[in-house]
Amino acid sequence: MLEDILGNSGQIQEKLAAELKNIHITQEMEGIVLEANGAGKITNVFIPVELLNVVEKERLEDLLAVNMSRLFDSITKAEQEVSNKLMQEMLPGLGKLFGS
């Protein structure tokens, strides 16, 4: 059984990477919109014009930092969900060991 698990690990990783690339995650905060895929690649950033002046520079930096942190939290959650799903599909009996 261990050999089966180890033999499937490369296949699981490849399938996980492919599925994560197809997940689209959007995080919005005070008009700033960040978009990424589940693999962590940022695909789009939208910043409202009113935040692009010098007076708002520090606010913009703070909003971007918080929004990016939330985006990466969402990416991590998506990765865990896809990983758990794949593990249950490829190793159905193993899910019971982890309380799934």
C-alpha positions in Angstrom: 0.0 0.0 0.0 2.8 2.4 0.8 4.3 1.8 -2.6 1.0 2.7 -4.2 0.8 5.9 -2.2 4.4 6.8 -3.1 3.9 5.8 -6.7 0.9 8.1 -7.0 2.5 11.1 -5.3 3.9 12.6 -8.5 0.5 12.1 -10.3 -1.3 13.7 -7.4 1.1 16.7 -7.5 0.6 17.1 -11.2 -3.2 17.0 -10.9 -3.2 19.3 -8.0 -1.1 21.9 -9.9 -3.4 21.7 -12.9 -6.5 22.1 -10.9 -5.1 25.0 -8.9 -4.3 26.9 -12.1 -8.0 26.7 -13.1 -9.3 28.2 -9.8 -9.9 31.9 -9.9 -9.8 33.9 -6.7 -10.8 37.5 -6.3 -10.2 39.7 -3.2 -11.7 43.2 -3.0 -11.1 45.8 -0.3 -12.1 49.4 -0.5 -12.2 49.4 -4.3 -8.9 47.6 -4.8 -9.4 44.3 -6.6 -6.8 41.6 -6.7 -7.2 38.5 -8.8 -5.1 35.3 -8.8 -5.3 31.7 -9.6 -5.1 28.9 -7.0 -1.5 28.4 -7.8 -0.7 31.8 -6.4 -0.1 33.7 -9.7 -1.6 37.2 -9.5 -3.5 37.7 -12.7 -4.9 41.2 -12.3 -4.7 44.3 -10.0 -7.3 47.1 -10.1 -6.7 50.3 -8.2 -9.3 53.1 -8.2 -8.1 56.4 -9.6 -8.8 58.2 -6.3 -6.2 56.1 -4.5 -3.4 57.0 -7.0 -2.6 60.5 -5.6 0.4 61.2 -3.4 -1.8 62.1 -0.4 -3.3 58.6 -0.4 0.1 56.8 -0.9 0.3 55.4 2.6 -3.3 54.3 2.6 -2.9 52.6 -0.7 0.2 50.7 0.6 -1.7 49.6 3.7 -4.7 48.5 1.7 -2.5 46.5 -0.8 -0.7 44.8 2.0 -3.8 43.7 3.8 -5.6 42.8 0.6 -2.7 40.7 -0.6 -2.5 38.9 2.7 -6.2 38.0 2.5 -5.8 36.9 -1.2 -2.9 34.5 -0.2 -5.0 33.2 2.7 -7.8 32.4 0.1 -5.2 30.8 -2.2 -4.0 28.6 0.7 -7.5 27.6 1.5 -8.3 26.7 -2.1 -5.1 24.6 -2.3 -6.0 22.7 0.8 -9.5 22.0 -0.5 -8.3 20.7 -3.9 -5.5 18.7 -2.2 -8.0 17.0 0.2 -10.4 16.3 -2.7 -7.6 14.7 -4.8 -6.4 12.6 -1.9 -9.9 11.3 -1.3 -10.3 10.5 -5.0 -6.9 8.8 -5.5 -6.7 7.2 -2.1 -10.3 6.7 -0.9 -9.6 4.6 2.2 -7.0 7.1 3.4 -9.4 9.9 4.0 -11.0 8.1 7.0 -7.6 8.2 8.8 -7.7 12.0 8.8 -11.3 12.4 9.8 -12.7 13.2 6.4 
